[in-house]
Amino acid sequence: MAILVTGGAGYIGSHTCVELLEAGYEVVIVDNLCNSSRTSLDRVAEITKKEFTFYKLDLLDRNGLDTVFAKHEIEAVIHFAGLKAVGESVRLPLSYYHTNLTSTIVLCEVMKKYDVHKLVFSSSATVYGLPEQVPISENFPLGATNPYGWTKLMLEQILQDLAESNEQWGISILRYFNPIGAHKSGRIGENPNGVPNNLMPYIAQVAVGKRKQVNVFGSDYPTLDGTGVRDYIHVVDLAKGHLKAVEKILQKSGVDIFNLGTGRGYSVLEMIAAFEKVSGREIPYTFISRRAGDIAICYADTLKANKELKWEATMGINEMCADSWRWQYMNPNGYDENEHDESMEKSLDYISAAQ
């Protein structure tokens, strides 16, 4: 019996595949590679020294997906696949609604056809909209501020309705906060297309010399240093959360919803300082205007996941930054190039010493 991972070549997907393989699961990966790289899967194989099956396939291709389920005994699905850039979703709302909603519906229909009723769904803390207080628990009011967030919220509702319609379904909805970091090997990590949308890859690209400075959105928030505070979680901790979610849904039915975060927040300036510490490089930054819709502080209440999944994040800010830097330094152009200068080993020694 296999675990099907949709979007398994992506950032969180590839790290989750490593954890699944190392835990002894048979893994089948489906990814259309529209915003990921086949190289990441070569490196998953390199890290784990395990075999898996990969199909370059879009989930909108019902016939292709049907073939995958016909060829493999799928026990459960971890569903990462989908478009994920907030800004792009504002520019291309129809594309986001069509791709994210329709592909998930197709997936669930094919799962139903082959009597597969166990699903872990990749959701997001964006479904909380603009929460009025922290920490954010799973029972907070829901909303969204952009089309990407609405697709996650709509899909959560669709999956809850699906489980209500048939008690065979076991569905775990995981609401992520801010994944950062990379595998300890430096062989897989976050590989954004174009200008990074998130803070950590932007900081890393400034450190490696690809960008001049970090633009800090807002300096007058009611926080310790005036910059926004977010809950950053190491991607490997996040991947391990998916393993716990799979184990749980294989034993039960119904829908469970979990926050996956660390339960504490770090400001933008704290993240920059931590990255400077582990990299030994100065990170220039400048303050610019706040972004519309941004809130001052956002971090998770993780008690439910700690208790019911027997999971908690274990890696702190220095380890997150060190692993992000190792990945970026070893792969200055992501998966497109793996060349580095002669000072790499010295720099990597510095990372280890600074942790």
N, C-alpha and C positions, 0 to 999 in steps of 0.2 A: 504494500500500500504506500502511496506517495502523497507528498504535500505539493500542491500546485501553487507556485508563487507568480502572480502577475506583476509585471513591472520589476522583475527580479534583477535586472541589470542596473537599476537606478541606485541612488545613494543609500537609502535605508534598505531597499530590497537586497542589494548585494551583501550588505553586512548581515542581514537576517538569513540569507542563504548560507553564509559561512557558519552561523550558529546552528542552523538546522542540520547541515552536513556533519558538523563536528559532534552533534548530539546523536547521530546515527540514523537520521531520517533519509528516506529516498526523496529526491527533489526533482521536480519538473518545473522549468522556468518558461514563461511566455512573456515576450517583450517586443514591441515594434521598433525599439531603438530610436524613437523620434527625439527623445531628450536624454538618452543614455548611450553607453558605449559597449560594444561587444567585448572590448578589452577588459572591462571590469569582470566579466565572467571567466575569461582566461585566468585572471588573477585570483578569483575565488577558487578555481581548480588548483592553482599553484599553492595557495595558502593551506587549503584543506587536504590536498592530495586525495580528493574524492571525486568520483564521477557523478555527473548529473545530466539530464536531458534538457536541451534548449530548443525552443521554436521561435523564430522570428515571425511574430504574428500579432496583428491588431485584434483587440477584443471585439471590434465591430464586425469582424469576419466570422460570422456564426458557423459557417461550414468548416473553416479551419479549426475553430475551437472545438467543434463537434469531433473532429478527427483526433485531437489531443485526448479528449476524454475517452474515446473509443479505444485508443492504443494503451492507455494507462489505467491502472486501478487507483483512482484518486480518492483519498480518504478525507482531505480537507483542503481548503483554499485560503491563502493569505493574499489579499487583494490590495496591491499598491498602485496598480496602473491608473494613469489619468494625467490630465494637464494640471499644473500646480502653481503657476506664477500669478500672484495677486494682481500686479499691474497689468499683465497681459490679459487677464480675465476681464478687466475693465474695458480694454480696447476690443476684445474679441469675445463678447459674452455668449453669442450663439454657438461658437465653436466649443466653448467650455461646457455649456449646458448639454449640447449634443454628445460630445465625446464622453464626458464623465458620467452622465446619467444613462445614456443609451448603452454604453459598453458594459456598465454594471448590470443593467437589466438583462442584456444578452447573456452575460456570464451566469447570472442566477437561473435563467431559463435553461441553459445547457446543464448546469449543475442538477437542477430538478429532473431533467430528462434521464440523467445517469445515476439518480438516487444518491447524490452527494449533497448533504445538508449541513455541512460544517464550514463556517466562514469567519475569518478574522478580517475586519475592515479597517483600512487606514483612514481615520478621520483627522480632525485638527482642532486645536483650541480656538480657531477662528469662529467656530460655531457659537462661542459665548458672546460674540459681538463686542460690545463695550461694557464689560462688567463693572459694577459700581463699587466692588470691594474685593479684597484678596484675603486668604487664598481662595482660589476658584474650585468649587466642588462640582461633582457631576450633576447635582440637582439645581444648579443655577439656571436662571432664565436663559433661553437660547435666542440667537439672532445672528445676523451676518452683516458685514459692511461692504462686501464685494461679491461678484459672481462666483469666484472660486469658493468662498466660504458658504455661499448659498448651495452650491452643488454638494458640498459635504453634508450640510444640514438636511437637504432634501433626500439624499441617499440614506442618511440615518433613519429618516421617517419611513422610506420605502422598505428598508431592511427590517424595521420593527413591525411594519404591517405584514411583511412576508412571514416572519416568525409567528405572528398572531394567527395567521391563516392555516398553519400546519405545525403541529407540535414537534415534528421531526427536526426542524431547523434549530441549530445551535449557532448563535452569532455573537461574536465579541467585537464591539466597537471601541477602538482605541483612539483617544483624543490626545495627539502629541502637542507638546509645547515647542521648544526651539532646539531641534537636533543639531549638534555640532560634533567636532572630533572626527576621528578616522581609525581604521584598524591599526594596531600597534606596529604592524609590519611596514606601514607606509605604502602599501601596494594598492589599497582601495580607499577612496575618500570622496568628498563632495566635489563634483565636476560641473559647475554651472556653465550654461551656454551664455556667452557674451558677458555683459556687466552683471555681477552677482546681485541678487535681490536681497540677500541676507547679510547680516553684519559680519559673521566670522569669516566666510570666504573672502569678503572684501578686505578685512584686516589682513588676512594671509597674503592676498595679492599685493597689498601695499608693502608688506614686509619683504616679499620676494622681488620687489621692484617693478611689478607689472602696472601698478597704479601709484599716483603721486601722494594721495592723502585720503583719509577717511572723512567723509562728510557726516557730521553728527547732527541728526535732526532734532533740534531743540536743546536749549541749555537752561530752561526756566521751569522744568517740571518740579512738583513738590516731592523731590527725592533728595537723598543725601548729597549728591553733587549736581543736581539739576538735570541729569540725563535720564532717559527712559530705562526702566528696570524690567528684565525678562527672565524667565525660567529656562536656562540652557541645560540640555541633557545630552550626555555622551551617546553617540549613535550606537555604540556597542551595548550600552545599558538598554537602549530602546529596542534593539534587536532581540535581546534576551527577554524583554517583556513580551515579544511576539511568541516566543517559545512557550512561555507560561500560559499565554492566551490560548494557543493551540492545544496544549495539554488539558486545559480546563474544558474547552468546548467539545473535545472528543469524549468527555465523560458526562455531558449534560446537554439539555436543550434550553430554548428560550434565548433572551437577549441580555447581555451584560455590557455595561458601558464603563470604561475606565480612563481616568487621566493618567498619562505617562509623562512625568516630569520629575524634578528633584525636590520640589516643595520649598524652594527658596529662589530669590532673584538676584541678579547681578546687573549693575548699571553698565551703560556703554563705556564709560571711562574706566570702570573696573575691568572690563574685558580687554580693553586696549592695554592697560597696565599689566595685566596677567600675561598677555601675549608678548609684550616687550620683555618681560622677565624670562620666559622660556626660550625665546628666540634670540635674545641678545641684540635685537635690532630696534631702533627707534621707529615708532609708528606716528607720522605726522597726522594731525587732524585739524579740522576747522568746524566751527558751529555754523549751521544754517537754519532756516526756518523749520518749525515743526511740520510734520506731514499731517494732512487732514486724516482724521480717524484714529490717529495714534493715541494711546492712553499712557498714563505715567508709569503704572506698575501692573505687572501681570505675572503671577506665578500660581502653581497648582497646589491643590490639596490632594495628596497622593495616598491618603489613608486607606481608601477602598482597594486600590491596587496592591498596597502593602499587605493588607489583610486577606483579601480573597484570591489574589493571584500568587501570594507568597513571593512578591517581587518588590525590589526597591533599587533605585539608582545608587551606585556605589562610587562613581568617579567624580572628583571635584574639578574646580575651575582650572587648576594648573595642569592636570592630566588632560582635560579636554583641549586646552590650548596647545600643549606640547604635541599631542597626536595630530591636531590640525596642522601645526607647523611642519611636522615631519612629513606628512603627506604633501603639503604644498611645496616644500623645499625639494623633495625627491621627484616631484612631478610638476614643475613650474607651469607647464601648459596642459595640465590634466592628463587625460589618457592619450593625447595627441603626441606626446613626447616624453621620454624618460631619461633625458640627459641632464647632468648636473656638473657643476664645476668641481675643481680639485679640492675645494675647502669643505665639501659635503660632510666627510667623516668627522672633521673637527666640529662642525656646526651641530651634527647629531650627537656628538659627545656632550656638547654644551646643553642640549635639550635634556639629556638624561641627568646631568648634574643639577639642573635648575628645578627639576620636579620635586 
